Amino acid sequence: HTVNGAGGATLKAWGFTDNPGTGPMVPGPLLESQEGETVTVTVYNQHTLAHNFVVRGVTTDTASIPAGSSKTYSFTTPRAGTYLFSDTLNSNINREMGLHGALVVRAAGGVNKAWTGGPSFALERLWVVSDMDKTRWNDVAGNGGTVNTATYKPNYFMMNGLGGFDGMHDPNSVLQGQTGQVGLVRIVNAGLFDQSLHFHSNHFQIIDDDGLRLSKTESGATINVQAGTTAMVLFTLKPGIYPMHIHSAQMETANGVYLNGVATLLVGQ
């Protein structure tokens, strides 16, 4: 997986993909459903190690899929929201290596509401944030070695698999629309470090904290999303261009080079 920019590099990665003719996708393919629908996912393990597939808060089967085998999962989406799916095996190594992604469950009927009877929105974005320790985890695991999981010092930080300026020019990441429109931002922290996302010079409304729907929205300019959890916020676009960046200097870098970490833009026209 390649992270561009001055601090960029190609990292050894494992990933889910819906196109076996290409390399791993980091994050994996987006899974989408409406609440109450049945979802069927078949996972083919084309790697040399055992893996699994777990949707946090939705599925409970954590059994491994042996190398060269496949397994089909079928589940009913319990309620609208944003969920992390990942490989939970190997002491978080598999998730860190790129085996993660998001399941978005929409309100019944596909209406632009966060959930049935919930707050409305005009546009939405999905931000999957992650971190990787190239030297101690990715290089070692990618070369078939044994990772010392007692030491984890990530030096690459990404949004939707992109770093810095790439994320700030990615139409799937940039929250852009007409001034006054309400955007729903779905945040999935697939990394192993907590990440605090800051809407520079702006405030948003937190409506969902890791699946807990807030009866009264909370206003903030920064939201801390713990590792392995999710959140949803509403943001009313203001005229102008504003950065959305991580509130930790290191996480704004790729191997220490700024600005190549977690970042994108908020654009009101």
C-alpha positions in Angstrom: 0.0 0.0 0.0 1.5 3.3 -1.1 1.2 6.5 0.9 2.3 9.5 -1.2 3.9 12.8 -0.2 7.3 13.8 0.9 7.3 11.3 3.8 5.6 8.6 1.7 6.6 5.0 1.2 5.2 1.7 0.1 4.1 -0.3 3.1 3.6 -4.1 3.1 -0.1 -4.6 3.7 -2.8 -7.3 3.9 -6.3 -6.3 2.9 -9.8 -7.2 1.9 -10.7 -6.5 -1.8 -13.6 -7.1 -4.1 -11.3 -7.4 -7.1 -8.9 -10.3 -6.6 -6.9 -9.2 -9.6 -5.6 -6.1 -7.8 -3.6 -5.6 -4.6 -5.1 -5.2 -1.1 -7.5 -2.3 -0.5 -6.8 -0.2 2.6 -9.4 0.2 3.9 -11.4 -2.7 2.5 -14.5 -2.3 0.2 -17.4 -0.4 1.6 -20.3 -2.6 2.7 -23.7 -0.9 2.5 -27.2 -1.9 3.7 -30.5 -0.6 5.0 -31.5 -1.4 8.5 -33.3 -4.8 8.7 -31.8 -6.2 5.5 -30.0 -9.5 5.3 -26.4 -9.1 4.2 -24.3 -12.0 2.8 -20.5 -11.8 2.6 -18.3 -14.5 1.3 -14.6 -14.2 2.3 -12.0 -16.1 0.2 -8.7 -16.4 2.0 -6.0 -16.2 -0.6 -3.2 -15.6 1.9 -0.9 -18.1 3.5 -2.1 -17.4 7.0 -5.5 -17.9 8.7 -7.8 -14.9 8.8 -11.4 -14.0 9.8 -14.1 -11.5 9.3 -16.0 -9.8 12.2 -18.4 -6.9 12.1 -18.1 -5.3 15.5 -21.4 -5.2 17.3 -23.1 -7.2 14.6 -21.5 -10.6 14.1 -20.1 -13.0 16.7 -18.3 -15.7 14.6 -14.6 -15.2 15.3 -13.5 -18.6 13.9 -10.6 -18.5 11.5 -10.7 -19.1 7.7 -7.7 -21.4 6.9 -5.4 -20.4 4.0 -7.0 -21.4 0.7 -10.5 -21.7 2.2 -13.6 -19.5 2.1 -16.4 -18.8 4.5 -19.9 -17.2 4.0 -21.4 -14.9 6.6 -25.0 -14.0 6.6 -26.5 -11.5 9.1 -29.3 -9.1 9.5 -28.3 -5.5 10.0 -29.8 -4.6 13.4 -30.0 -0.8 13.1 -28.8 2.1 11.1 -25.3 3.3 11.9 -21.7 2.9 11.1 -19.7 -0.2 12.0 -16.1 -1.5 11.8 -15.3 -4.8 10.2 -11.9 -6.3 10.5 -9.8 -9.4 11.0 -9.6 -9.9 14.8 -7.0 -12.6 14.8 -3.3 -12.4 15.6 -3.2 -9.9 18.4 -4.4 -6.9 16.3 -1.6 -7.5 13.8 -4.0 -8.4 11.0 -6.2 -5.4 11.6 -3.1 -3.1 11.7 -1.8 -4.6 8.4 -4.9 -3.3 6.6 -7.6 -5.9 7.1 -10.3 -3.5 8.1 -13.2 -1.5 6.6 -16.6 -0.1 7.2 -20.2 -1.3 7.1 -22.7 1.6 6.6 -26.3 0.8 7.5 -28.8 3.4 6.3 -32.3 4.2 7.5 -35.1 2.1 6.0 -36.1 3.2 2.6 -32.8 4.9 2.0 -34.0 8.3 3.3 -31.4 10.9 4.2 -31.7 10.4 7.9 -29.0 9.1 10.3 -31.6 6.4 11.3 -35.3 6.0 11.1 -36.8 9.1 12.7 -33.3 10.5 13.3 -31.7 13.7 12.2 -31.7 14.6 8.5 -28.7 15.4 6.3 -28.1 16.5 2.7 -24.7 14.9 2.0 -22.4 12.4 3.8 -18.8 11.2 4.0 -17.1 8.2 5.5 -13.8 8.7 7.2 -11.9 5.5 8.0 -8.8 6.6 10.0 -5.9 4.2 10.7 -2.3 3.9 11.7 0.6 1.7 10.8 4.0 0.9 12.3 6.1 0.3 9.1 9.3 -0.8 10.7 8.2 -3.0 13.6 4.9 -4.4 12.3 4.4 -4.1 8.6 7.9 -4.9 7.5 8.3 -7.8 9.9 4.8 -9.4 9.3 5.0 -8.7 5.6 8.3 -10.6 5.4 6.9 -13.6 7.4 8.6 -12.7 10.7 7.2 -12.6 14.2 6.0 -9.2 15.4 6.8 -8.1 18.9 3.4 -6.7 19.8 4.7 -5.2 23.1 6.2 -2.4 21.0 3.9 -0.4 18.7 5.1 3.0 17.5 3.1 3.9 14.4 4.7 6.3 11.9 2.1 6.4 9.2 -1.4 7.8 9.7 -4.1 7.7 7.1 -7.7 8.7 6.3 -9.4 6.4 3.8 -5.9 5.0 3.1 -4.6 8.4 2.1 -2.1 10.8 3.7 -2.2 14.5 4.0 -2.6 16.4 0.8 -4.0 13.3 -0.9 -6.8 13.2 1.6 -7.3 16.9 1.1 -7.9 16.4 -2.6 -9.9 13.2 -2.4 -13.6 13.8 -3.4 -14.6 10.9 -1.3 -13.1 12.4 1.8 -13.6 16.2 1.4 -16.9 17.3 2.9 -18.0 19.7 0.2 -21.4 21.2 -0.6 -23.5 24.3 -0.6 -23.3 26.7 2.3 -26.0 25.8 4.8 -26.2 22.2 3.8 -25.9 19.6 6.6 -23.3 16.9 6.2 -23.3 13.6 8.0 -19.7 12.4 8.7 -19.3 8.8 9.6 -16.0 8.1 11.4 -14.4 4.7 11.9 -11.1 4.4 13.8 -9.7 1.2 12.5 -6.3 2.0 14.0 -4.7 1.0 17.3 -4.3 4.5 18.6 -7.1 6.9 19.6 -7.5 9.8 17.1 -8.8 13.3 17.9 -10.3 14.9 14.8 -10.5 18.7 14.8 -12.8 20.7 12.5 -10.6 23.8 12.3 -12.6 27.1 13.2 -15.8 25.1 13.2 -18.2 23.2 15.5 -20.2 20.1 14.8 -22.9 18.1 16.6 -22.1 14.6 17.8 -25.2 12.4 17.3 -23.7 8.9 17.8 -20.8 7.7 20.0 -19.8 4.2 19.1 -23.4 3.1 18.4 -24.9 5.0 21.3 -27.4 7.4 19.8 -27.4 10.6 21.8 -30.8 11.8 22.8 -29.3 15.3 23.1 -26.6 16.2 20.6 -23.2 17.4 21.9 -21.4 20.3 20.3 -17.7 20.3 19.7 -14.8 21.3 17.5 -12.8 18.2 18.3 -13.9 14.6 18.8 -11.8 11.8 20.2 -12.6 8.5 18.6 -11.0 5.6 20.5 -9.2 2.9 18.7 -11.6 0.3 17.2 -14.7 2.5 17.7 -17.0 4.7 15.6 -18.8 8.0 15.7 -21.2 10.1 13.7 -21.4 13.9 13.6 -23.5 16.5 11.8 -21.8 19.6 10.3 -23.5 22.6 8.7 -21.3 23.9 5.9 -20.0 27.5 6.3 -18.8 29.5 3.3 -15.1 29.0 2.7 -12.4 26.3 2.9 -11.3 24.9 6.3 -9.0 22.1 7.2 -10.0 19.0 9.1 -6.9 17.6 10.8 -5.9 15.4 13.6 -5.1 17.1 17.0 -1.8 15.3 17.4 1.3 16.7 15.6 2.8 13.2 15.0 -0.4 11.9 13.4 -0.3 14.7 10.9 2.9 13.2 9.4 4.1 10.3 7.4 7.3 9.1 9.1 7.7 12.5 10.6 7.2 14.5 7.5 4.3 17.1 7.6 1.7 17.3 6.2 1.1 13.6 5.2 -1.1 12.3 8.0 -4.8 12.4 8.8 -6.3 15.4 7.1 -9.0 16.6 4.7 -11.1 19.7 3.9 -14.5 21.2 4.8 -15.7 23.3 1.8 -18.8 25.4 1.7 -19.7 27.1 -1.6 
